[in-house]
C-alpha cells in the first residue's frame, strides 16, 4: 500500500495566518502541522508517500521535508494546479499508485488513532474502500456516517440538519485500485469540485464501503482558529505525558 497526503487549498478560514504560507506549514505545538500525518503514515508501515499541494508553496514543502528520510519515508511531490476538490487531488496519484491500494490522509488531520492494524487488514481484502469516523457531539458540521453493528456503512450525509448518528467522517481514507476509474465517473458539485463524499458514495452503492471508528482524539486542525488551538493543546498534553 502507498500513501497520499493532500496539502493544498487556500485556507481562507485561517487568514491572516495563511496569507503568506500554506496552512499545513503552520505550527501545532512544537512541529509544523504536516509532520503529524507523515508520522501517522510511518507508524502505519507506509514507506512510499505522495505529497500533493498547490503551486504557491510547493518549494516550502520541499525545503522542509526533502526526501522524507527524517520520517523513514520516500517522499514524492505532485502539484495540483487549481482547486478541483479532494477527489480531483486523489486522481493526480494514479501513476504514483502503480495499481496498488492507497491510504489517503488530509494534511490537517491530527489524531491519536494507530492505523497499523487497519492497513494490514485492508491489504488483505480483495476490494473496497474504508473510511474513518470519530464520535462527535456536533457531527453535523462534518459528513455524518451511519453504520451497522459490523461497521458497514449505511449512509453518508454532508453536513445534515438532522444527523443520523454522532459519527463524523474524518479526512482518512483507504481505496482499492478501482478508485481512479470511479473518480472519472464523478460530476462536479455545485461549487465546481469533485467531492470526496461523492467518491465514497460510489463505493457505498457497490456495498464495499466500511468504516472504522477511531480511538482517542481527532482534530481537523485547518478548519478554524479554535481547532488549530485545540490541536496544539492536545499535542502538548500528549507530549508532556510521554515525557513524564
N, C-alpha and C positions, 0 to 999 in steps of 0.2 A: 504494500500500500504506500502511496505517496501523499504528501501533504500540500495543501494550498492555504495561504493566508491572504485575506483580502484587506488591503490597507489603503484604499483610495478615498474619494469623497472630499467635499469642501468643508464639512463640519461647521456649517453656519451657526449652529446652536451653541458652539463654544467660542465664538468670536467675542472679544478681540484676541483671545489666545491663539487662534488659528489663522490670523491674517498673514503671518509670515512663516508658518510651519504646518506640517501635517499633524492632525490630532494624535495619531499613533506614535508620534515622537515626543508628546508631552510627558512630563514626569508623573509617575504613580508611585508615591513614596520615594524609594531610593533607586528606581530604574525607569528608563523610558517604557511607555505603555507597551510597545511592540515586543519587548523582551518576554512578556508573560505568555502570549500564545506560542512563541518559539520554544520556551521552556516546556510548555504543555505538549508540544509535538515531540520533543526529545524524550520526555518522560514516558510517552506512549509508545516509544520504539520506532518512530518515524525517522528516516535518515535523509531522504530527498524532499526538499520543500521548495515550492514556488511562491515567491513574494510578488503579489500583484498590486501595483499602486499607480497613481496618476503621474503625468509628466513633470508637474511643477516641483516636486520634492524627491524625485527618484534618486538623485545624486546624494541626498542626505541619508537615505536608507543604505545606499551602497557604502558610503563613508563610515556609517555607524556599524553595520552588520558584516560587511565584507563578504567572505566566503561562507560564513556561518560556522566556521570551525570552533569558535568560542562556545557554541552551544552543542557541539557534536553533530552538526548538520551540514549537508551540502546544499547551499542556497543557490537558487536560480531566480532571475528577476524578469518580470514582464510588465509592460506599460499598458494601462487602459487609457486610451487617448481621450475618451469622453465618458461622462457618467451615463451608463446604459443600464444600470441595475446590477444586482448581485449575480443573477443568472448569466448576464452578459459577461461579467468578470470571470465566472467559472468556465465559460466557454473558451476563454483565452488559454486555458490549461490543457487543451486537447492534445497537442503534440507532446507536452511535458508528461502527461499521464501515461502515454505509451500503452494504452489498453489496460492499465492497472486501476484498482479501486482508489478512491480519494477520501482523505479526511480534510474537510474544509473548516477553517476557523476564521471568524471575523476578528480583525486585529484589535478591536476594542473590547473584546470579551475576556474578562479576568475571573478565574474560578479556582476552586479547590479540587473539584472532581478529577480523579485519575482516569484517563481514557484508555489505559493499557489493556484492561480486560475487554473493553468494547472493541478495540482494534483487532485483537486476536479472534474474538467471536465473529466479527463482521468479515474478517478474512476467510473464515471457514464456510460462510454461507455462499450459495451459488449466485444469488442475485438480490436486488432490492436496494433500499435506502434506509438510513436511520437518522432520526433527528433526536435532539436532546432538549429536555424541558426542565424547568425549575418551578416549584410551587411558590407562587407569589400572591400576596393579598390583593394586589392591583394588577392581575394578569391581563386585564382588558386593555392595558396600554401597549400590549405586545400582540403577537399572534398567539391565539389560545388553542391548545391541543386537548382534544378529548380522546382518551384511550380506554381500552377494556382491561380486564384483570391480567392479561398476558402481555400487555404493552403494545398491542396492535392499535394503530391509530384509526379512530373512527371519523374524526373531522379536524380540520384546522381552519380557524376563522381569524382574519386580520382585524385586530382592534374592535371586537364586537361590543355592542352596547350591553348585551346580556350574555356574559361568558358562560360556557357550558362546563367549565372547570376552572381551577386555580393554577393550571399548568401553563406557564409562559414558554413559548418557543424561543430557545436561545440561538446564538449565532454559531452553532456547531453542527456539522452535517457530515454524513458518510454516504458516498454514492458508488454504485457499481459502474461498469464501463459503458452502460447504455445512456448515461447521463447526457452526453453531448448530442445524441440523436433526439432525446427528449427536449433539450433546450431549443433545438431547431424547430420544434412544434409550437413553441411559445409565441404569443402575441403580446406586444407592448401594452402595459397597463394604461390607465387614464393619465398617469404622469409621464408616459412615454418610455417606461423602463421594463426590462424583463425581470419579473419579480421572482424571488427565491421560493415564496409560498406557492406560487403557481407551478413551479417545478416540482415541489414536494407533493402537490396535489395530483400530479400526473402519476407519481409512484403510488399514491393512495388509491387512485382509480384502478390500478393493477392489483391492489391488495398486497403489496410488498413493501409497505412503509411501516417501520416500527419506531418506537420511541423509548428512550431510556431516561428515567427521572434522575436528575443529578443530586449528588450528596454534597453537603457543605454549602458555602455561599457562592453566589454568582453575581457579577456586576457588569452591566452594559455601560462601560465607563465613558463612552463617547457621546452619550445622549444628552447630558446636561452638566452644569457645574456641580450640582448636588451629587450626581452619580460619580463624577470624577473624584470628588472629595471622599465619597463613601468607599470607593476603590482604594484610595490611599490609606484610609483608616483601617480597612480590613487587612490590607497587606502589612501595614505597620504592626497591627495586633498579632498576626500570624508570625511575622519575623521575630518579634520580641519573645513570643512563646518558644520558638525554636532556639533562641539564644540563651534561654534560661538553663 
